[in-house]
Amino acid sequence: MFENLSSRLDRAFKSLKGQASITELNVAETVKEIRRALVDADVSYKIAKDFTNTVKEKALGQNVLTSVSPGQLMTKIVNDELKELLGGETKPINLTGNPAVILIAGLQGSGKTTFSGKLSKYLKSKGRNPLLVACDVYRPAAIDQIKVLGEQVGVSVYSEEIKDPVAIAQNAIKHAKVNQHNVVIVDTAGRLSIDEAMMNEISNLKKELQPQEILFVVDSMTGQDAVNTAKNFNDRLDFDGVVLTKLDGDTRGGAALSIKTVVNKPIKFVSSGEKMDALDVFHPDRMAGRILGMGDVVSLVEKAQETFDEEEAARLQKKMRKNQFDFDDFLQQLNQIKKMGNIKDLMGMIPGVGKAIKDIDIDDDSFKSIEAIIQSMTSEERQNPDVLDGSRKQRIAKGSGTSTTEVNKLVKQFSDMRKMMKSMNAMGGKKRLGKMPFRR
Amino acid sequence: MGLFDFFKKSPDESEKKQLDKGLEKTRSSLLGKLSKAIVGKSSLDDDFLDELEEILITSDVGVETTVKIIERLEKRVSRDKYMNAEELQEMLKEEIVGLISENSQENSIPESRPYVIMVVGVNGVGKTTTIGKLANLFKNQGLKVVLGAADTFRAAAVDQIKIWSERVDVELVSKGMNADPASVAFDTVKYGKEQGADVVIVDTAGRLHNKINLMNELSKIKRVMDKQVEGAPHEVLLVLDASTGQNAFEQAKQFTAATEVTALALTKLDGTAKGGVVLGISEQFNIPVKYIGVGEQMNDLQIFDAKSFVHSLFES
């Protein structure tokens, strides 16, 4: 039952195949499948219903052009509609005021403290001088947690041993003024939206602090209750934006659509990982693509740009052109790729691949044996692979804990790669990166 | 006498009240909507079935289980005609109970001491809080409990379980942050055995179930315990957040693949109208829901009983 939306749609669209135009009759099955797929992706039942009705209206009567299949046409309508619903105006976070105060709110375990740490790191990298404030006075060791995170990202943390979050936050703002912190991030305790006393506490924090920005943090795996929770928090706080966390999981994140629809507030950040720099700005088109399983090429490209060192890339390119690309360079490239994150996540961003690899385990360790083999070579062998003879290969296999077959395979792939580069050079191709053998 | 005899003492009135109170929100929405849908209906028309579908799905029961429940009800009604709304409601209740208890299995009663529980789950579901509450539950039954701080990764996780161990007043084995979690688990079981503990509970770091390396680490943590006490861990408890949607199924699947989950704990049930995920999971997995968390207090953890859960959903 965990096939993604796009595979479901593929199946649903089969009933549209060979039809000349979309009619009430031939679209019914597709609409039902879309609705079910959305509900399976945790989109609120009612919102899924409204959504599919809109899609149906837009689709009715459209001629199915010969150049596009009805399936493609429906995908486009669904995708456009999703993008529109998820998107809308996105304002950057408001950092006016000195200090600017950002209040963080959400349910227990949604990832508020981790997000606060990431946000402080992000703001610091933008030249701000943030202060983290520990206002979760309830959960055991919550204050220690934010202190550790603050230390990791090099941001000061303000905390007190008292049980009054409002007083702590107010003192923190005073502290910030004295110590030239221009942004104050107030992390609060997790609370249930039906907990009257706790909801009063957060309303109070808002009233007393008058924050420039209130962010509602929500777990992207949340189910049907996302609408109620978001609505309750919004009724109390009228928050400015939403933060979606744990997107590095395999949830399809339908909650994003529910929340966006019900409170009509922009999703400002997405958080995907336990590392302190795993924070992204929200892109509605990419999220729509993610829900639909259409890949995320833009993200992939940006990730690559961030990680790859421009100079290094230029140096490699030059080497490739001169056909001097050697095993040392190869190893370096592997490391660059690994820096970009989980291999499966990366592969999933490539259109078409996402579906193909959903059941395949791609391990970050897949490069390990390749690395081990290269590391077992002498520097002469790395720079000049042609010297590799039988006995050298045997030694390398022993040293790397692999077999000569594996060594041979790698050497073969490597020489193929060099040949390809050579022919690319001959054609005057200006491809930025060489092709990598992903398979062992 | 086995450990589970302690668990199985029938809930007294105050516990029952607590369960009722914790489930208030689930019940009021499920029951209220159902009664409204049933009123004035003398046959199962499409409107009613649509409404029933909506009620079940918006409670996170999941499409598949919802469809099954509806099919069962339709079949039942075509067989045994009903006279009024009460009877229809009764039938629905029986069908739901029937569906989820088909898959529930009796717990084997372990004789071994210490009884080792390993607690796993994704980030932020409430593993450590559940451990604190569990420790309290066992201690109140007169059992000697030892906790193990094998979440050595998340910032201040060791401090968090330490505070719980002090609060409940049970012993904690800890090797600090960034220690090898498998070695903490190993030492905890070893210490529990040496000290003659009745129950050993090992915490682990939250991890998303699609991170292969982290899941492999979990398998390893599990494996080493057996070297100290044969058959340990006797229970692998997967903690699920009740507000999680359909991803809960994938979590159950992946954690089971890595660690052979034997029981589920469903947390934060007091905050959501969607206790329905319990129905979906009980129906689709052969893993019993054993505990439910219905509040923030130390005592707000209860032994789950499918039948009384469904009944309490329908009680007014």
Interface residues (C-beta under 8 A of the other chain):
Chain A: M1 F2 R36 V39 D40 A41 D42 S44 Y45 K46 L107 Q108 G109 S110 G111 T113 Y138 R139 P140 A141 A142 D144 Q145 I146 K147 V148 L149 Q152 L192 S193 I194 D195 D219 M221 T222 G223 Q224 D225 A226 N228 T229 K246 D248 G249 D250 T251 G254 A255 E274 N342 K344 D361 D363 D364 D365
Chain B: K25 E54 I57 T58 S59 D60 G62 V63 E64 V122 N123 G124 V125 G126 T128 G132 F153 R154 A155 A156 A157 D159 Q160 K162 I163 W164 R167 L208 H209 N210 K211 I212 N213 D241 S243 T244 G245 Q246 N247 A248 F249 E250 K268 D270 G271 T272 A273 K274 V277 E296
